[in-house]
Amino acid sequence: MNPVVQETQTIDIKPRPEPQDWSPYPLRPPVVTIMGHVDHGKTTLLDSLRKTSVAAGEAGGITQHIGAFSVLLPTGPRITFLDTPGHAAFSAMRERGAQTTDIVVLVVAADDGVMPQTVEAIKHAQAANVPLIVALNKCDKPGVNTKKVKEGLLRHNIVLEEFGGEIPAVEVSGLTGKGLDELEETILTLSEVLDMRGDPDGLCEATVVEAKLNRERGNVATVLVRRGTLRPGSVLVAGNVWCKVRRLLDENGSEVEQAGPSTPVEVMGWKELPQAGDSVLQAESEQLAKRVVQSRKRHAEYLAGIEAIETMNQKRMQEKAIRAEAADGSAEAGSGPATAAAEAFKAASDGKKELRLILKADVHGTLEALEGVLQGLPSHEIQATAVSAGVGAVTDSDIQMAIATGARILAFNVPCERRILNEAASHRVVIRQHNIIYKLIDDVKEMMCDELPPELIDEVLGEADVLQIFHINVKGKITEPVAGCRVTNGKVMRSHKVRIVRDGATLYTGSLKTFKHHKKDVNEASKGLECGMALDGFTDYRVGDVIQAFQTNERRRTIS
């Protein structure tokens, strides 16, 4: 029998219907997402636009969060920029950036061309049906071939204007500022053509760009307002959490009184951290917000119950099939069906090692990227599993969880107090602190390699060809065959393990029982020396056999 999961009545709030005619509404700043491959100069380009340094504050000089900020151009108009990380681990962040934006600026380094994350960014933009502008960065480098890069984009259906398409391309330099005026003009021209307008009235609607736990400010979420105007005191619902806005901060940390359409702001006052990418809707009262959150949580529990039932049914079917298969073969195997089924089920479920990890990150999007990294690692022999994941600093409860589960703690961009480190050391809990994503990935791979058994490599130390078979007296009339050999390669020693190779196949592996040169016992024979050899437990020697002396070495396994 399957358990019955009853669904209760849901209470929810929905976004307002989109107006059929946007022409009466005022113009709003365009939301532009900067995308491209890692280290192609996306953030440096933005630095030049807003005359600040962002990447210098990011570990390793690479962007590891979605940076949302508004830039007032010298010509007057305002543009909202989203800077997405280029590393492969942050695919979900880039996808959210493409779905939240009005225009995507694809940054391609003129000295590097189209790379994997460039192709991924193109796919995200095309899937979101967002207009594209290509910025060919680092054009001031000597010897670059921008025409080759533009032709490379054609292979991914990016047809530029100079090739008869509709996608503009601008040659820029983030370091020298070359072409930035033309890039700004291209963005503003495209936004005018798209006629981007926003509704500053009514209840606020927004999107969570990023969420993090701040020691001084508590739960903080960066949101991008889509409709309405956000003000302190507003009650917001995002996913399964709610918030009464205490303060609004811009990208410079300055407090603002309101935020209209296309404006990114940091919102403080969340009861719990929302998920990056969640839709934010304003509720008319705290009571309504609480009821909506409770209803959504009940609905999530209902869906989780349904999923658990389906998983349990699938497991039952698998066990039933295994028992049936085991019962069919139990007669020949001479074991009972129950025993055979148990052994089959154990064989199907066991045999894989597990590296247990506790993930801690500074923001929700980074935590999501870390979980994605673990899922993408090779898992045929060992599986990296996150037993717990959370935003914020490493706490005592994380240490207790690591002790109970035998897990190691990965702390990314979060501080670890000396007291926590001492407690972890006293309980032999490993805490690995990182602030660069690719170094964290390498560290996880190293930990996985440490858990794998070493690879055994046979190193051949010497070879001898069997030239003739002799029989020597052992006791009375009892004779024993001895292989007359000549060492053809390396050196053979009595202490070595040896094996008989015939026609490329190994027949026997063992140790030397007899090792003579003429009638004298020897301990080693070098290349060119003739000797007699007999293996312990083997007598079927033939002319043409090869006796190999070897040693087995252990080599540490690696994960690519």
Secondary structure, 3 states (H helix, E strand, C coil): CCCCCCCCCCCCCCCCCCCCCCCCCCECCCEEEEEECCCCCHHHHHHHHHCCCCHHHCHHHCCCCCEEEEEECCCCCEEEEEECCCCHHHHHHHHHHHHHCCEEEEEEECCCCCCHHHHHHHHHHHHCCCCEEEEEECCCCCCCCHHHHHHHHHCCCCCEHHHCCCECEEECCCCCCCCHHHHHHHHHHHHHHHCCECCCCCCCEEEEEEEEEECCCEEEEEEEEEECCECCCCEEEECCEEEEEEEEECCCCCECCCECCCCEEEEEEECCCCCCCCEEEEECCHHHHHHHHHHHHHHHHHHHHHHHHHHHHHHHHHHHHHHHHHHHHHHHHCCCHHHHHHHHHHHHHCCCEEEEEEEEECEHHHHHHHHHHHHHCCCCCEEEEEEEEEECCCCHHHHHHHHHHCCEEEEECCCCCHHHHHHHHHCCCCEEEECCHHHHHHHHHHHHHHHCCCEEEEEEEEEEEEEEEEEEEEECCEEEEEEEEEEEEEEEECCCEEEEEECCEEEEEEEEEEEEECCEECCEEECCCEEEEEECCCCCCCCCCEEEEEEEEEECCCCC
